[in-house]
């Protein structure tokens, strides 16, 4: 029996944590569901109390896969330690915040070191944990359980003008910098448009509505789900992702953009530079800087050879993160239990 602990949140408002949890759960169910029992406990938010009423289930499980958020990791790992089941726990890390939290919390660090494995999204996250004395860490990048056989590589034979912002619509993800850069293009007579996709934070609703009213070239287009994501993104020329979000790891938005054949203009923030290689799979810019995003757009528009190169590079880079290649480390870890 494999028990998975995570948070699926509100399906109408997907975010990195809930999408990562759903993706990993689906892979485990598909790979093991025919011969083993795979049980999922949604322990997000106030539902964390489910841990305590499923004590016998957790003790009986042959493998426990956990995908805790930053607020849940403390109580979840403390309870698993109390049950003395740490040797069969596989922690699938979400985002890039784990090294920061374990460095600050010695008790959490000790508990995590007793787990069968910790699977993190980036090599540099693994290296940060290894510097803290961890020896049970492997790299398990972001991926998606979708095929992209219908997505073609972009030819890059015209200057990019249709841009997309695809993420949670919050200040920290850089939506205002994306809007400002496109407005700057328009003010200088450059054809450009921006469509915004993602659940909108309450604090941002009025600001986004105001921006849309002031500029017809900027539109909010709703929330994308499942199989509609790649074909929708593929309609655009490039993605703007000027994030400065503190918990950023391997952003799923970057992965899905590249899977759709889009080069990404992203901030050189956290681990973005390991995925978006400047001049090869996209362009890097400074965080919290409208002018830096604008200059990156201008680079692509002024140099068609560069645009063609990053279109091809983004499409090929995404092949490294196919479901088949990425999930090997997850399945090998579970099989060892």
HELIX and SHEET records of a PDB file:
HELIX    1   1 UNK A   16  UNK A   32  1                                  17    
HELIX    2   2 UNK A   45  UNK A   49  5                                   5    
HELIX    3   3 UNK A   50  UNK A   53  1                                   4    
HELIX    4   4 UNK A   55  UNK A   60  1                                   6    
HELIX    5   5 UNK A   73  UNK A   82  1                                  10    
HELIX    6   6 UNK A   86  UNK A   88  5                                   3    
HELIX    7   7 UNK A   98  UNK A  104  1                                   7    
HELIX    8   8 UNK A  106  UNK A  112  1                                   7    
HELIX    9   9 UNK A  123  UNK A  130  1                                   8    
HELIX   10  10 UNK A  171  UNK A  173  5                                   3    
HELIX   11  11 UNK A  175  UNK A  187  1                                  13    
HELIX   12  12 UNK A  202  UNK A  204  5                                   3    
HELIX   13  13 UNK A  205  UNK A  214  1                                  10    
HELIX   14  14 UNK A  228  UNK A  233  1                                   6    
HELIX   15  15 UNK A  252  UNK A  259  1                                   8    
HELIX   16  16 UNK A  272  UNK A  275  1                                   4    
HELIX   17  17 UNK A  290  UNK A  302  1                                  13    
HELIX   18  18 UNK A  304  UNK A  318  1                                  15    
HELIX   19  19 UNK A  319  UNK A  321  5                                   3    
HELIX   20  20 UNK A  323  UNK A  326  1                                   4    
HELIX   21  21 UNK A  328  UNK A  335  1                                   8    
SHEET    1   A 6 UNK A  38  UNK A  42  0                                        
SHEET    2   A 6 UNK A   2  UNK A   6  1                                        
SHEET    3   A 6 UNK A  63  UNK A  66  1                                        
SHEET    4   A 6 UNK A  89  UNK A  92  1                                        
SHEET    5   A 6 UNK A 117  UNK A 120  1                                        
SHEET    6   A 6 UNK A 137  UNK A 139  1                                        
SHEET    1   B 6 UNK A 218  UNK A 220  0                                        
SHEET    2   B 6 UNK A 193  UNK A 197  1                                        
SHEET    3   B 6 UNK A 162  UNK A 166  1                                        
SHEET    4   B 6 UNK A 238  UNK A 241  1                                        
SHEET    5   B 6 UNK A 263  UNK A 267  1                                        
SHEET    6   B 6 UNK A 282  UNK A 285  1                                        
END                                                                             
